[in-house]
């Protein structure tokens, strides 16, 4: 599995990378521009990401806008099969119903409120059908 973490806060970024490295190859983007470049490049190299974790508050874009751009890009490039679409997990301090509903409306499949730990992330991923590989 290939994962891209979009997180501008250093401690959360490191923690997510450590947790998600158990699931597979894990890359980092600190803003929306970097994320979009990495996402498109991965598709161009025919090695797309399987999972994105997205923070709602980023310096240049909201998490909901990231989800919208990803879903629009997938539609415009005919990535419409659910098995081929990237899974998106919001990991954010925003716990209000408005942000949660807006995130799911745009197309995320899971939502975790900070602070988080391995179990919180693993539970959310399991609900999305993603399980760590057994070693």
KOLZA-528520 format. One record per residue: residue number from 1; x, y, z of N, C-alpha, C, O in turn. Coordinates in Angstrom, 2 decimals, m for minus. Layout:
<pts>
- NUM_X_Y_Z_X_Y_Z_X_Y_Z_X_Y_Z .
...
</pts>
This chain:
<pts>
- 1_0.84_m1.18_0.00_0.00_0.00_0.00_0.88_1.24_0.00_1.96_1.26_0.59 .
- 2_0.40_2.28_m0.68_1.13_3.54_m0.79_0.26_4.64_m0.18_m0.91_4.80_m0.55 .
- 3_0.85_5.41_0.76_0.11_6.41_1.54_0.75_7.78_1.38_1.97_7.91_1.31 .
- 4_m0.10_8.82_1.31_0.36_10.20_1.31_m0.31_10.93_2.46_m1.54_11.01_2.53 .
- 5_0.51_11.47_3.37_0.04_12.25_4.51_0.12_13.73_4.15_1.19_14.21_3.78 .
- 6_m1.01_14.45_4.26_m1.02_15.89_4.03_m1.25_16.56_5.38_m2.36_16.56_5.90 .
- 7_m0.18_17.11_5.94_m0.22_17.64_7.31_0.86_18.70_7.44_2.02_18.45_7.09 .
- 8_0.51_19.89_7.93_1.49_20.97_8.08_2.11_21.02_9.47_3.15_21.66_9.64 .
- 9_1.52_20.39_10.44_2.04_20.40_11.81_3.08_19.27_11.97_2.77_18.10_11.74 .
- 10_4.28_19.63_12.37_5.40_18.69_12.41_5.12_17.44_13.25_5.31_16.32_12.78 .
- 11_4.66_17.63_14.48_4.47_16.48_15.38_3.42_15.52_14.83_3.63_14.31_14.84 .
- 12_2.30_16.03_14.35_1.27_15.18_13.76_1.78_14.47_12.51_1.47_13.30_12.28 .
- 13_2.55_15.19_11.71_3.11_14.62_10.48_4.02_13.43_10.80_3.90_12.38_10.17 .
- 14_4.90_13.60_11.75_5.83_12.52_12.14_5.07_11.34_12.73_5.36_10.19_12.41 .
- 15_4.10_11.64_13.58_3.30_10.59_14.22_2.50_9.79_13.19_2.46_8.56_13.24 .
- 16_1.86_10.49_12.26_1.11_9.80_11.21_2.02_8.95_10.33_1.68_7.83_9.98 .
- 17_3.18_9.50_9.98_4.11_8.74_9.15_4.55_7.46_9.87_4.64_6.40_9.25 .
- 18_4.82_7.56_11.15_5.23_6.38_11.92_4.12_5.33_11.96_4.37_4.15_11.74 .
- 19_2.90_5.76_12.23_1.76_4.84_12.29_1.50_4.21_10.93_1.36_2.99_10.82 .
- 20_1.44_5.03_9.89_1.04_4.55_8.57_2.14_3.78_7.85_1.86_3.07_6.88 .
- 21_3.37_3.92_8.29_4.46_3.13_7.71_4.26_1.64_7.99_4.82_0.81_7.28 .
- 22_3.47_1.31_9.00_3.14_m0.09_9.26_2.27_m0.67_8.15_2.23_m1.89_7.96 .
- 23_1.59_0.19_7.44_0.67_m0.24_6.38_1.35_m0.32_5.02_0.89_m1.03_4.13 .
- 24_2.46_0.41_4.86_3.15_0.41_3.58_4.02_1.64_3.43_4.37_2.29_4.41 .
- 25_4.37_1.95_2.20_5.21_3.09_1.87_4.45_4.38_2.18_3.30_4.53_1.76 .
- 26_5.08_5.29_2.91_4.39_6.49_3.38_5.17_7.74_3.03_6.33_7.89_3.41 .
- 27_4.52_8.65_2.28_5.12_9.92_1.88_4.41_11.07_2.58_3.32_10.90_3.14 .
- 28_5.03_12.26_2.55_4.54_13.44_3.24_4.39_14.61_2.29_5.23_14.82_1.41 .
- 29_3.32_15.39_2.46_3.16_16.68_1.81_2.73_17.67_2.89_1.93_17.32_3.76 .
- 30_3.25_18.88_2.84_2.95_19.86_3.90_1.90_20.89_3.49_1.49_21.70_4.32 .
- 31_1.48_20.86_2.24_0.43_21.79_1.79_m0.28_21.21_0.57_0.11_20.17_0.04 .
- 32_m1.31_21.89_0.14_m2.13_21.41_m0.97_m1.39_21.35_m2.30_m1.58_20.41_m3.07 .
- 33_m0.56_22.35_m2.57_0.20_22.37_m3.82_1.14_21.17_m3.91_1.19_20.49_m4.94 .
- 34_1.86_20.90_m2.84_2.78_19.77_m2.81_2.01_18.45_m2.93_2.45_17.53_m3.62 .
- 35_0.86_18.38_m2.26_0.04_17.17_m2.31_m0.42_16.90_m3.73_m0.31_15.77_m4.21 .
- 36_m0.95_17.90_m4.39_m1.48_17.70_m5.74_m0.37_17.26_m6.69_m0.59_16.39_m7.52 .
- 37_0.80_17.86_m6.57_1.94_17.48_m7.42_2.31_16.01_m7.18_2.55_15.27_m8.14 .
- 38_2.37_15.61_m5.92_2.72_14.21_m5.60_1.64_13.25_m6.10_1.96_12.19_m6.64 .
- 39_0.38_13.62_m5.92_m0.74_12.78_m6.35_m0.71_12.56_m7.86_m0.83_11.42_m8.33 .
- 40_m0.56_13.64_m8.63_m0.54_13.54_m10.09_0.69_12.77_m10.56_0.59_11.92_m11.44 .
- 41_1.85_13.06_m9.97_3.08_12.36_m10.36_2.95_10.86_m10.12_3.39_10.06_m10.94 .
- 42_2.36_10.47_m9.01_2.18_9.04_m8.70_1.32_8.38_m9.78_1.60_7.25_m10.19 .
- 43_0.28_9.07_m10.23_m0.56_8.52_m11.31_0.22_8.45_m12.62_0.11_7.46_m13.35 .
- 44_1.00_9.48_m12.92_1.79_9.48_m14.15_2.80_8.35_m14.17_3.12_7.81_m15.24 .
- 45_3.31_7.98_m13.00_4.27_6.88_m12.89_3.58_5.53_m12.74_4.23_4.50_m12.53 .
- 46_2.25_5.53_m12.86_1.43_4.32_m12.73_1.61_3.63_m11.39_1.54_2.40_m11.29 .
- 47_1.84_4.44_m10.34_1.96_3.95_m8.97_1.14_4.87_m8.05_1.69_5.53_m7.18 .
- 48_m0.18_4.90_m8.26_m1.00_5.85_m7.50_m1.06_5.53_m6.01_m0.79_4.41_m5.58 .
- 49_m1.41_6.55_m5.25_m1.59_6.37_m3.81_m2.88_5.59_m3.56_m3.86_5.75_m4.27 .
- 50_m2.84_4.76_m2.52_m4.02_4.01_m2.09_m4.79_4.77_m1.02_m6.00_4.61_m0.88 .
- 51_m4.07_5.59_m0.25_m4.66_6.29_0.89_m4.05_7.67_1.03_m2.84_7.85_0.92 .
- 52_m4.92_8.66_1.28_m4.49_10.00_1.67_m5.02_10.27_3.06_m6.18_9.96_3.35 .
- 53_m4.20_10.85_3.93_m4.71_11.42_5.17_m4.59_12.92_5.02_m3.56_13.44_4.58 .
- 54_m5.66_13.62_5.37_m5.74_15.05_5.09_m6.15_15.82_6.34_m7.12_15.46_7.02 .
- 55_m5.40_16.87_6.65_m5.79_17.80_7.71_m6.72_18.84_7.09_m6.56_19.19_5.92 .
- 56_m7.68_19.33_7.85_m8.59_20.35_7.31_m7.92_21.71_7.23_m8.11_22.45_6.26 .
- 57_m7.15_22.05_8.25_m6.49_23.36_8.27_m5.07_23.23_7.73_m4.20_22.63_8.36 .
- 58_m4.86_23.80_6.56_m3.54_23.85_5.94_m3.26_25.29_5.55_m4.19_26.09_5.45 .
- 59_m1.99_25.64_5.33_m1.68_27.04_5.06_m2.26_27.57_3.76_m2.48_28.78_3.64 .
- 60_m2.51_26.72_2.77_m2.91_27.22_1.46_m4.27_26.74_0.97_m4.74_27.21_m0.07 .
- 61_m4.92_25.82_1.69_m6.16_25.22_1.19_m6.83_24.48_2.35_m6.18_24.11_3.32 .
- 62_m8.13_24.27_2.23_m8.81_23.47_3.26_m8.79_22.00_2.86_m8.63_21.65_1.69 .
- 63_m8.95_21.16_3.85_m9.00_19.72_3.58_m10.16_19.36_2.67_m10.02_18.48_1.82 .
- 64_m11.30_20.01_2.85_m12.44_19.73_1.99_m12.13_20.09_0.53_m12.53_19.38_m0.39 .
- 65_m11.42_21.19_0.33_m11.04_21.57_m1.03_m10.08_20.55_m1.63_m10.16_20.25_m2.82 .
- 66_m9.17_20.01_m0.81_m8.28_18.95_m1.30_m9.10_17.76_m1.77_m8.86_17.23_m2.86 .
- 67_m10.05_17.33_m0.96_m10.88_16.19_m1.33_m11.62_16.48_m2.63_m11.68_15.63_m3.52 .
- 68_m12.19_17.67_m2.75_m12.90_18.05_m3.98_m11.97_18.00_m5.18_m12.35_17.45_m6.22 .
- 69_m10.76_18.55_m5.06_m9.82_18.54_m6.19_m9.41_17.12_m6.57_m9.32_16.79_m7.75 .
- 70_m9.19_16.29_m5.58_m8.81_14.89_m5.86_m9.95_14.19_m6.59_m9.72_13.55_m7.61 .
- 71_m11.16_14.31_m6.08_m12.30_13.63_m6.72_m12.56_14.20_m8.12_m12.89_13.43_m9.03 .
- 72_m12.40_15.50_m8.31_m12.55_16.09_m9.65_m11.47_15.57_m10.59_m11.76_15.24_m11.74 .
- 73_m10.22_15.48_m10.11_m9.13_14.97_m10.92_m9.41_13.53_m11.32_m9.23_13.15_m12.48 .
- 74_m9.85_12.72_m10.36_m10.15_11.31_m10.67_m11.24_11.21_m11.73_m11.12_10.41_m12.66 .
- 75_m12.30_12.01_m11.62_m13.38_11.98_m12.61_m12.87_12.39_m13.99_m13.19_11.76_m14.99 .
- 76_m12.08_13.47_m14.03_m11.59_13.96_m15.33_m10.58_13.01_m15.97_m10.33_13.09_m17.17 .
- 77_m10.00_12.11_m15.17_m9.05_11.12_m15.69_m9.64_9.72_m15.68_m8.92_8.73_m15.77 .
- 78_m10.96_9.66_m15.57_m11.71_8.40_m15.66_m11.31_7.36_m14.63_m11.31_6.16_m14.90 .
- 79_m10.96_7.83_m13.44_m10.70_6.94_m12.31_m11.99_6.91_m11.50_m12.11_7.58_m10.47 .
- 80_m12.95_6.14_m11.97_m14.27_6.14_m11.34_m14.61_4.82_m10.66_m15.61_4.74_m9.94 .
- 81_m13.81_3.81_m10.87_m14.02_2.52_m10.21_m13.65_2.68_m8.74_m12.55_3.14_m8.43 .
- 82_m14.55_2.30_m7.82_m14.28_2.47_m6.39_m12.98_1.78_m5.96_m12.32_2.25_m5.03 .
- 83_m12.62_0.69_m6.61_m11.38_m0.01_m6.26_m10.14_0.79_m6.66_m9.06_0.56_m6.12 .
- 84_m10.30_1.71_m7.61_m9.15_2.48_m8.10_m9.08_3.88_m7.49_m8.01_4.49_m7.49 .
- 85_m10.20_4.39_m6.96_m10.18_5.70_m6.31_m9.34_5.63_m5.04_m9.32_4.62_m4.34 .
- 86_m8.65_6.72_m4.76_m7.86_6.79_m3.54_m8.82_6.90_m2.34_m9.83_7.60_m2.41 .
- 87_m8.50_6.21_m1.26_m9.25_6.33_m0.01_m8.75_7.58_0.70_m7.55_7.87_0.67 .
- 88_m9.66_8.32_1.33_m9.27_9.56_2.01_m9.77_9.55_3.44_m10.96_9.37_3.71 .
- 89_m8.82_9.75_4.37_m9.10_9.82_5.80_m8.75_11.23_6.27_m7.61_11.66_6.14 .
- 90_m9.74_11.94_6.81_m9.48_13.26_7.41_m8.93_13.03_8.81_m9.50_12.26_9.58 .
- 91_m7.83_13.69_9.14_m7.25_13.64_10.48_m7.05_15.09_10.89_m6.16_15.78_10.39 .
- 92_m7.90_15.56_11.82_m7.97_17.00_12.08_m8.43_17.29_13.49_m9.01_16.43_14.16 .
- 93_m8.19_18.49_13.94_m8.68_18.94_15.25_m10.12_19.43_15.17_m10.74_19.68_16.20 .
- 94_m10.65_19.56_13.98_m12.00_20.08_13.77_m13.02_18.98_14.08_m13.14_18.01_13.33 .
- 95_m13.76_19.15_15.18_m14.69_18.10_15.61_m16.15_18.49_15.45_m17.03_17.75_15.89 .
- 96_m16.42_19.64_14.85_m17.80_20.09_14.72_m18.51_19.38_13.57_m17.89_18.99_12.58 .
- 97_m19.81_19.24_13.71_m20.61_18.55_12.72_m20.53_19.14_11.33_m20.58_18.41_10.34 .
- 98_m20.41_20.46_11.24_m20.35_21.13_9.93_m19.13_20.65_9.13_m19.27_20.31_7.95 .
- 99_m17.95_20.62_9.75_m16.75_20.16_9.06_m16.79_18.67_8.75_m16.35_18.23_7.69 .
- 100_m17.33_17.90_9.68_m17.43_16.45_9.46_m18.34_16.17_8.26_m17.96_15.41_7.36 .
- 101_m19.51_16.77_8.24_m20.46_16.55_7.14_m19.91_17.06_5.81_m20.07_16.41_4.78 .
- 102_m19.26_18.22_5.83_m18.68_18.77_4.60_m17.60_17.85_4.04_m17.48_17.69_2.83 .
- 103_m16.82_17.25_4.93_m15.74_16.35_4.49_m16.31_15.11_3.82_m15.83_14.70_2.76 .
- 104_m17.32_14.50_4.43_m17.93_13.32_3.83_m18.66_13.67_2.54_m18.66_12.89_1.59 .
- 105_m19.29_14.83_2.51_m19.99_15.26_1.30_m19.03_15.39_0.12_m19.39_15.06_m1.02 .
- 106_m17.82_15.87_0.38_m16.83_16.03_m0.70_m16.24_14.69_m1.14_m15.72_14.58_m2.25 .
- 107_m16.31_13.66_m0.27_m15.85_12.35_m0.72_m14.84_11.65_0.14_m14.23_10.68_m0.31 .
- 108_m14.63_12.09_1.38_m13.73_11.32_2.25_m14.49_10.11_2.79_m15.72_10.12_2.84 .
- 109_m13.77_9.08_3.19_m14.39_7.86_3.70_m14.24_7.68_5.20_m14.90_6.83_5.79 .
- 110_m13.38_8.48_5.83_m13.17_8.36_7.27_m12.78_9.69_7.88_m12.35_10.60_7.18 .
- 111_m12.94_9.78_9.21_m12.68_11.04_9.91_m12.16_10.71_11.31_m12.80_9.97_12.05 .
- 112_m11.00_11.26_11.66_m10.41_11.08_12.98_m10.11_12.45_13.56_m9.53_13.31_12.89 .
- 113_m10.53_12.66_14.83_m10.28_13.93_15.51_m9.01_13.81_16.35_m8.82_12.84_17.08 .
- 114_m8.15_14.83_16.21_m6.93_14.89_17.02_m7.30_15.18_18.46_m8.31_15.84_18.69 .
- 115_m6.53_14.73_19.43_m5.32_13.93_19.29_m5.65_12.50_18.89_m6.74_11.99_19.19 .
- 116_m4.72_11.86_18.21_m4.92_10.50_17.74_m3.77_9.62_18.21_m2.71_10.11_18.62 .
- 117_m3.99_8.33_18.14_m2.96_7.35_18.42_m3.11_6.22_17.40_m3.97_6.29_16.53 .
- 118_m2.28_5.20_17.52_m2.33_4.10_16.56_m3.72_3.48_16.51_m4.25_3.24_15.42 .
- 119_m4.31_3.22_17.68_m5.61_2.54_17.71_m6.70_3.36_17.03_m7.53_2.80_16.31 .
- 120_m6.71_4.65_17.24_m7.73_5.51_16.61_m7.60_5.47_15.08_m8.59_5.36_14.36 .
- 121_m6.36_5.56_14.61_m6.12_5.52_13.17_m6.45_4.13_12.63_m7.13_4.01_11.61 .
- 122_m5.99_3.08_13.30_m6.23_1.71_12.85_m7.72_1.40_12.81_m8.19_0.75_11.87 .
- 123_m8.48_1.85_13.80_m9.93_1.62_13.83_m10.61_2.32_12.64_m11.47_1.74_11.98 .
- 124_m10.22_3.56_12.39_m10.81_4.30_11.27_m10.48_3.63_9.94_m11.35_3.51_9.07 .
- 125_m9.25_3.19_9.79_m8.86_2.52_8.55_m9.59_1.20_8.39_m10.00_0.84_7.28 .
- 126_m9.75_0.46_9.48_m10.47_m0.82_9.42_m11.91_m0.59_8.96_m12.44_m1.38_8.18 .
- 127_m12.54_0.48_9.44_m13.90_0.80_8.99_m13.93_1.13_7.49_m14.97_1.00_6.84 .
- 128_m12.79_1.55_6.96_m12.68_1.86_5.53_m12.25_0.63_4.73_m12.11_0.70_3.51 .
- 129_m12.03_m0.48_5.42_m11.62_m1.72_4.75_m10.13_m1.85_4.56_m9.67_m2.66_3.75 .
- 130_m9.35_m1.06_5.30_m7.89_m1.09_5.19_m7.32_m1.68_6.46_m7.59_m1.21_7.57 .
- 131_m6.52_m2.73_6.30_m5.93_m3.42_7.45_m4.42_m3.50_7.25_m3.95_m3.62_6.12 .
- 132_m3.66_m3.44_8.35_m2.20_m3.54_8.21_m1.82_m4.94_7.72_m2.48_m5.92_8.07 .
- 133_m0.78_m5.03_6.92_m0.35_m6.36_6.48_0.21_m7.16_7.66_0.81_m6.60_8.57 .
- 134_0.00_m8.44_7.61_0.55_m9.30_8.67_1.98_m9.65_8.29_2.26_m10.01_7.15 .
- 135_2.87_m9.55_9.27_4.29_m9.83_8.99_4.77_m10.94_9.86_5.93_m11.32_9.78 .
</pts>
